[in-house]
Amino acid sequence: MKAQETCVTEIRERGQLTIPKKIREMSHLEEGQKVSIIPLGDAIIISPKKLELDEARNQIKKIVKATGLSVEDVLSGLNEERAALFGELYGKKRR
């Protein structure tokens, strides 16, 4: 990743910070999107936050649309898959 030009912005009265358009576009940040703010010494990192539940929901919708299955069909084997994964991860059967 190449070095980027430093941008200066101002923190407003209520703690609001404007991220310059150039940086928003480069980082694929959109209005209303959630971000993570991570303190790092005297600096902060602002990173796009993807909500895992939303991502899972979108994936299920894609599967349902692509296969023609119902949501119930897709989710019907969930308990068995979860038990198999638990066994792989922990080497035990879940009761």
Secondary structure, DSSP 8 states (H G I E B T S, - for coil): ----------B-TTS-B---HHHHHHTT--TT--EEEEEETTEEEEEE---HHHHHHHHHHHHHHHH---HHHHHHTHHHHHHHHHHHHHSS---
